[in-house]
Amino acid sequence: MDRLVNTVRPYAWGSTTAIPELLGTPPTGEPQAELWMGAHPGAPSLVDRGTGPVALGDVIAADPEGELGPAAARRFGPRLPFLLKLLAAADPLSLQVHPDLEQARAGFADEEARHVPLDAAHRNYKDADHKPELICALTPFEGLCGFRAPDATAELLAALDVDSLKPYADLLHAHPEDAALREMLTAVLSAERDAMAETVQRAAHAAERLATGTGPHRAAYAAYASIARHYPGDPGVIAAMLLNHVRLQPGEALYLGAGVPHAYLEGLGVEIMANSDNVLRCGLTPKHVDVPELLRIVRFEATEPRVLRPEADPDGAEVYETPVEEFRLSRYALAPGSGPHRLDAGTPQILLCVAGSARLRGADGTELALARGESAYVQAGEPVTADGEGSLFRAVVPAPQ
């Protein structure tokens, strides 16, 4: 077992208080958006096995089979295939999608062949991996996820009563679902900027008004109005109106697969994802938006967001089931007298305490206490038990089926 020393990423959209409050540290006054736990080269966790702090990625690279287990090392190479985070959003994140594995491999190979620098602002693919992800709410959490049915979005736009939006509403009524969604998103992202900025302003004012009403979309209108205040004139505000508005309660989660447009708006959560940097942005960002590549990656299908609630397993865990090979997230409610939970695995795991405290014990009697906000890395095959009084999240590479 290794206690992790983790890095906080100070992205501008981050909360100034949520992560410090969880960690029990004083706020700095600066945004603290994400706490990373894992071996991503951008901000690897550090471990100390007696010779001083070492990046977890270097520890794994020095002995992939010993750290990951033979099966995970064969499947994913000499790296931890997931990244665990605490995510604290005070302002909206960019509207974005992630490629599937085949698209990521092809896109990365193409940009490598064209000698696009990895740190170039216009580069889309930083690696050859997909980036499925799961967000589990620790506080009430708000986001956008997946396309709403075109007819419902047409009604939402019509209620705004903005003349320049009426052609979009007509378009959504006039075509089959995939064509309607594709044509509207294309039109919004390709529109003349000054004209679109005026449309966004009018739509935002109307959304503010409708958010105080009693209609079925009032919560969504409030979200769109808030987005427009953060990104005035951004075409992404209108693109966001194509998406379902979602609210999660603590303990609820949302899984986001390839090609699904989404944006997180506000709240604190535990996020887990495949260890990739591949993001294509639709708007709500000053960063590069590659419209043709985005349109190639997005899945133009209406979906009803499926809010995940954990399912109990025989070992006492509450599991968030997802269809991916890179990660499995579960949660343990630790309570006095409930007995220790066995957390043995033939693959690596990271344990994160988010409430109360947890005590980890190794087979040799070694103990490691985790306070709220602290985490530990456990290499493959290391027998571990956990007890205490609090809430413990477990991220693990699933065993091969």
C-alpha positions in Angstrom: 0.0 0.0 0.0 1.2 3.5 -0.8 -0.2 6.7 0.4 -0.6 9.1 -2.6 0.5 12.6 -2.8 -1.7 14.2 -5.4 -1.8 17.4 -7.5 -4.6 19.9 -7.7 -5.2 21.4 -11.1 -6.2 25.1 -11.0 -8.5 25.4 -14.0 -10.4 28.6 -14.2 -13.8 26.9 -14.0 -13.0 25.3 -10.6 -14.5 26.0 -7.2 -12.3 28.0 -4.8 -13.7 26.1 -1.8 -15.1 22.6 -2.5 -11.8 20.7 -2.7 -10.1 22.6 0.1 -13.2 21.9 2.3 -13.0 18.2 1.5 -9.3 18.0 2.2 -9.5 20.1 5.3 -7.1 22.7 4.0 -7.5 26.5 3.8 -8.7 28.0 0.5 -6.0 29.8 -1.5 -8.5 32.1 -3.2 -7.6 30.5 -6.5 -9.8 27.9 -8.4 -9.1 24.3 -7.4 -10.8 22.4 -10.1 -9.5 18.8 -10.1 -7.4 16.6 -7.8 -5.7 13.9 -9.8 -5.0 10.4 -8.5 -3.1 8.1 -10.8 -0.2 8.0 -13.1 -1.1 10.4 -15.9 2.1 12.2 -17.0 0.4 15.6 -16.8 0.2 15.4 -13.0 1.2 12.0 -11.6 0.6 11.0 -8.0 3.8 10.5 -5.9 4.6 7.5 -3.7 7.5 7.0 -1.3 8.8 3.5 -0.7 11.7 4.6 1.4 13.9 6.4 -1.1 11.9 9.6 -1.5 8.9 10.7 -3.6 8.7 8.9 -7.0 6.0 9.4 -9.7 3.6 6.5 -9.7 4.0 6.2 -13.5 7.7 5.6 -13.0 7.1 3.0 -10.3 4.7 1.1 -12.7 7.0 1.4 -15.7 9.9 -0.2 -13.7 7.8 -3.3 -13.0 4.6 -3.4 -15.1 3.7 -7.0 -14.3 4.4 -6.7 -10.6 2.4 -3.5 -10.2 -0.5 -4.1 -12.7 -0.6 -7.9 -12.8 0.2 -9.9 -15.9 -3.3 -9.6 -17.4 -3.6 -5.8 -17.1 0.0 -5.4 -18.3 -0.7 -7.4 -21.4 -4.0 -5.5 -22.1 -2.8 -2.0 -21.5 1.0 -2.0 -21.5 3.2 -0.5 -18.8 0.7 2.1 -17.5 -2.2 2.5 -15.2 -5.2 2.5 -17.6 -7.5 4.8 -15.5 -7.3 8.2 -13.9 -9.3 9.0 -10.8 -10.2 12.6 -9.9 -12.1 14.8 -7.5 -13.8 17.4 -9.8 -15.2 20.6 -8.4 -17.0 22.8 -10.9 -18.1 26.3 -10.1 -18.5 27.4 -13.7 -19.4 25.4 -16.8 -16.8 23.3 -18.5 -16.4 23.2 -22.3 -19.0 21.4 -24.3 -17.1 18.4 -25.6 -17.1 14.8 -27.0 -14.5 12.0 -26.9 -13.6 9.6 -29.7 -14.0 5.9 -29.6 -10.9 3.7 -29.7 -10.7 3.3 -33.5 -11.2 7.0 -34.1 -8.6 7.9 -31.5 -6.0 5.6 -33.0 -6.7 6.9 -36.5 -6.7 10.5 -35.4 -3.5 10.2 -33.4 -1.7 8.4 -36.3 -2.8 11.1 -38.8 -1.6 14.0 -36.6 1.7 12.2 -35.9 2.2 11.6 -39.7 1.5 15.3 -40.3 4.0 16.2 -37.6 1.5 18.2 -35.6 3.3 19.0 -32.3 1.7 17.3 -29.2 1.4 20.7 -27.5 0.0 22.6 -30.5 -3.2 24.5 -29.7 -4.9 23.0 -32.8 -4.0 19.4 -32.1 -7.0 17.2 -31.4 -5.5 13.8 -30.4 -2.9 13.7 -27.7 -2.8 9.9 -27.6 -4.2 6.8 -29.3 -6.8 6.0 -26.6 -10.5 6.5 -26.0 -11.8 8.4 -23.0 -15.0 6.9 -21.5 -15.8 8.4 -18.2 -18.0 8.2 -15.1 -18.9 11.1 -12.8 -20.4 10.3 -9.4 -21.9 13.2 -7.4 -20.8 14.0 -3.9 -23.0 17.1 -3.8 -25.9 18.1 -6.0 -24.4 18.1 -9.5 -25.6 19.7 -12.7 -24.6 18.9 -16.3 -25.7 18.5 -19.9 -25.6 15.0 -21.5 -26.6 13.7 -24.9 -29.0 15.1 -27.5 -32.6 15.7 -26.5 -35.2 14.4 -29.0 -35.4 17.0 -31.9 -39.1 17.7 -31.6 -38.7 18.5 -27.8 -35.7 20.8 -28.6 -37.8 22.5 -31.3 -40.5 23.3 -28.7 -37.9 24.6 -26.3 -36.4 26.9 -28.9 -39.9 28.1 -30.1 -40.8 29.1 -26.6 -37.8 31.5 -26.5 -39.6 33.4 -29.3 -36.3 34.6 -30.9 -36.8 35.2 -34.6 -33.3 34.1 -35.6 -33.9 30.7 -33.8 -37.0 29.9 -35.7 -35.2 28.4 -38.7 -33.4 26.0 -36.3 -36.7 24.9 -34.8 -38.1 24.4 -38.3 -35.1 22.4 -39.3 -35.5 20.1 -36.3 -39.1 19.3 -37.3 -38.3 18.8 -41.0 -35.7 16.0 -41.0 -35.1 12.6 -39.5 -33.4 12.6 -36.1 -29.8 12.1 -37.1 -29.9 14.6 -40.0 -31.8 17.2 -38.0 -29.3 17.1 -35.1 -26.3 17.1 -37.5 -27.7 20.0 -39.6 -28.5 22.2 -36.6 -25.2 21.7 -34.9 -23.4 22.3 -38.2 -25.4 25.5 -38.8 -24.8 26.8 -35.3 -21.0 26.2 -35.3 -20.6 27.6 -38.8 -22.8 30.7 -38.4 -21.4 34.2 -38.8 -20.0 35.2 -35.4 -21.6 38.6 -35.0 -25.0 37.4 -36.0 -24.7 34.4 -33.7 -23.6 36.6 -30.8 -26.8 38.6 -31.1 -28.9 35.5 -31.3 -27.2 34.2 -28.1 -27.9 37.4 -26.3 -31.5 37.4 -27.2 -31.9 33.7 -26.4 -30.2 34.2 -23.0 -32.6 37.0 -22.0 -35.5 34.8 -23.0 -34.1 31.9 -21.1 -33.8 34.1 -18.0 -37.5 34.9 -18.2 -38.6 31.4 -18.8 -36.5 30.0 -16.0 -38.8 31.8 -13.5 -42.0 30.2 -15.0 -43.6 26.9 -14.5 -42.9 25.1 -17.8 -41.3 21.7 -18.1 -37.9 23.2 -19.3 -37.5 25.9 -16.6 -34.5 24.2 -15.0 -32.9 23.8 -18.4 -33.6 27.4 -19.3 -31.9 28.5 -16.0 -28.9 26.4 -16.9 -28.6 27.9 -20.4 -29.0 31.4 -19.1 -26.2 30.7 -16.6 -24.0 29.3 -19.4 -24.6 32.5 -21.5 -23.5 34.7 -18.5 -20.2 32.8 -18.5 -19.8 32.7 -22.3 -21.6 35.7 -23.7 -22.0 35.4 -27.5 -20.5 31.9 -27.7 -22.2 29.7 -30.3 -21.8 26.9 -27.8 -24.7 28.4 -25.8 -27.1 27.5 -28.7 -25.4 24.2 -29.2 -26.0 23.4 -25.5 -29.7 23.9 -26.0 -29.6 20.7 -28.0 -28.6 18.7 -25.0 -30.5 17.1 -22.0 -30.2 19.0 -18.7 -29.3 16.6 -15.9 -29.3 16.9 -12.1 -27.6 14.3 -10.0 -28.1 13.8 -6.3 -25.2 12.7 -4.1 -24.5 9.0 -4.8 -25.9 9.2 -8.3 -23.7 8.9 -11.4 -23.6 9.4 -15.1 -21.6 7.4 -17.6 -20.4 9.1 -20.8 -19.3 7.0 -23.7 -17.7 7.9 -27.0 -19.4 10.5 -29.3 -21.8 11.7 -26.6 -21.7 15.6 -26.3 -21.7 16.7 -22.7 -20.6 19.5 -20.3 -20.4 19.6 -16.5 -21.9 22.8 -15.0 -21.6 22.8 -11.3 -20.9 20.5 -8.3 -18.4 18.2 -6.6 -18.0 14.7 -7.8 -15.6 11.7 -8.1 -14.7 11.2 -11.7 -13.0 8.2 -13.3 -11.9 7.8 -16.9 -9.7 5.9 -19.2 -6.2 7.5 -19.0 -6.5 9.7 -22.1 -6.4 13.4 -23.0 -8.5 13.2 -26.2 -11.2 15.9 -26.2 -13.0 17.5 -29.2 -14.7 20.7 -28.2 -18.1 22.1 -29.4 -18.0 25.4 -27.7 -18.0 27.2 -24.3 -14.2 27.6 -24.5 -11.5 29.8 -25.9 -9.7 26.7 -27.0 -9.6 25.3 -30.5 -12.8 24.0 -32.0 -12.3 21.8 -35.1 -15.8 21.7 -36.5 -15.3 19.1 -39.3 -13.5 16.7 -37.0 -16.1 17.3 -34.3 -18.9 16.5 -36.7 -17.2 13.3 -37.7 -16.9 12.1 -34.1 -20.3 13.1 -32.6 -23.0 10.5 -32.5 -26.1 12.2 -33.8 -28.8 10.3 -31.9 -31.2 11.4 -29.2 -30.6 9.7 -25.8 -32.3 9.8 -22.5 -29.5 10.2 -19.9 -29.4 7.1 -17.7 -28.7 8.1 -14.2 -26.7 5.3 -12.5 -27.3 4.2 -8.9 -25.0 1.8 -7.3 -25.8 -1.9 -7.1 -24.9 -3.9 -4.1 -22.5 -6.9 -4.6 -21.9 -9.9 -2.3 -18.7 -8.3 -0.9 -20.6 -5.3 0.6 -19.6 -2.9 -2.2 -22.0 -0.5 -4.0 -20.9 -0.9 -7.7 -21.3 1.5 -10.6 -21.5 -0.8 -13.6 -20.0 0.5 -16.9 -19.2 -1.3 -20.2 -15.5 -0.6 -20.2 -12.3 -2.6 -19.6 -10.2 0.2 -18.1 -12.0 0.9 -14.8 -14.6 -0.2 -12.3 -15.8 2.2 -9.6 -17.4 1.2 -6.3 -18.2 2.6 -2.9 -18.0 1.2 0.6 -20.0 2.5 3.5 -17.6 1.9 6.5 -19.3 1.6 9.9 -18.1 0.4 13.3 -19.0 -3.3 13.9 -19.7 -4.1 10.3 -16.4 -6.0 10.0 -13.5 -5.3 7.6 -14.1 -5.3 3.9 -11.8 -7.4 1.8 -10.4 -5.5 -1.2 -8.2 -8.1 -2.8 -7.6 -7.8 -6.5 -5.3 -9.2 -9.1 -5.1 -5.8 -10.7 -4.1 -2.4 -9.3 -6.5 -0.2 -7.3 -6.8 3.3 -5.8 -8.8 3.9 -2.7 -10.1 7.3 -1.9 -11.8 8.4 1.4 -14.4 11.1 0.9 -16.1 11.1 4.3 -15.0 10.2 7.9 -11.9 8.0 7.9 -10.7 4.6 6.7 -8.1 2.2 8.0 -6.4 -0.1 5.5 -4.5 -3.3 6.6 -2.1 -5.3 4.5 -1.5 -9.1 4.8 1.7 -8.4 6.8 -0.1 -6.3 9.4 0.9 -3.0 7.9 -1.7 -0.3 8.5 -2.5 2.9 6.6 -5.0 5.5 7.9 -6.9 7.6 5.4 -8.6 10.8 6.4 -11.2 12.6 4.3 -9.6 13.5 0.9 -6.7 11.1 1.3 -6.0 8.2 -1.1 -3.8 5.1 -1.5 -2.5 3.0 -4.3 -2.5 -0.8 -4.0 -0.5 -2.9 -6.4 -1.9 -6.0 -8.1 -2.3 -9.0 -5.9 -1.8 -7.2 -2.6 -4.4 -8.4 0.0 -6.0 -5.5 1.7 -8.9 -5.0 4.2 -10.7 -1.7 5.0 -12.7 -0.7 8.0 -13.5 2.6 9.8 -16.4 5.0 9.8 -16.9 6.9 6.6 -17.2 6.5 2.8 -14.5 4.9 0.7 -14.4 4.9 -3.1 -12.5 2.1 -4.9 -11.2 2.4 -8.4 -9.8 -0.9 -9.9 -9.0 -2.4 -13.2 -11.7 -5.1 -13.8 -10.5 -8.7 -13.9 -10.7 -10.1 -17.5 -13.9 -12.0 -18.2 
